Amino acid sequence: MNCDGQITFADIDRFVEALAGESAWTHGQQCPWRNADCTGDGLVAFADIDTFVALVGTTCP
C-alpha cells in the first residue's frame, strides 16, 4: 500500500484508508488505491482483509 514493494505492518494504515473508498484516497496515482484489491475481484472491500493479512511479510509481484 505504500508502494515500497514489501507488504508489511507499515501498510496497514493505508489499507484501512483504502477501505474508505477511492474518493478518500489521498496518496495519488503513484501509489494507486486499487493496490488494496488483494483478492483481484476489482473491488476494494472487507473481503480483501484476510488476503491482505496473509500477504504480510511477502513481496509484491
N, C-alpha and C positions, 0 to 999 in steps of 0.2 A: 504493500500500500504506500510505502514511502519511496518506492522505485529504486531501491539500492540493490535489488536482485536477490536479497535474502528475506525469507519470511520468518520474522522473529516477534517477540513480545512487543517490540517497539512499534509494530504495525497495528496493534490492537486499537489504539485510539482512532486512527484513520479508518480502520474497518468499521468501527461503530459509527463514525461520521458518515460513511458511505451508506449505511443502512437508513439514514435520514432522507436519502434521495439525492438525485443528481443536482437538483437546484440548491441543495445545502452544501455541495462540494466546493471548497474554496482553494483547492490545490492545483487548479489549472489543467491544461491539456498535457503538460509534460509528464504528469503522473495521473493518468485517467481514472475517473470514478469507476469505470467499468472493470477495473482490476479486482474489485471486490466480488465479482461474479465468479466465485470459486467452483460452482457446480457446472458452469458453462451453459446454463439454460437461457442466457440472455437477460436475466433479471438479477438485481442485487436485492436480496431478501433474506429473511431469517433462515431460510433453507440453506444458505451459504455458511452459516456459523459452524456447523460440525466439520465441514470440509476445510474451512479456514483453520480451525484448531488442529486438525490432523496434519495440515501442511506446515505448522510452526516448526522451525528447525531445518527446513529444506531450502532449496534454491529454486528460483523461478526458471522455467524453461527458456 
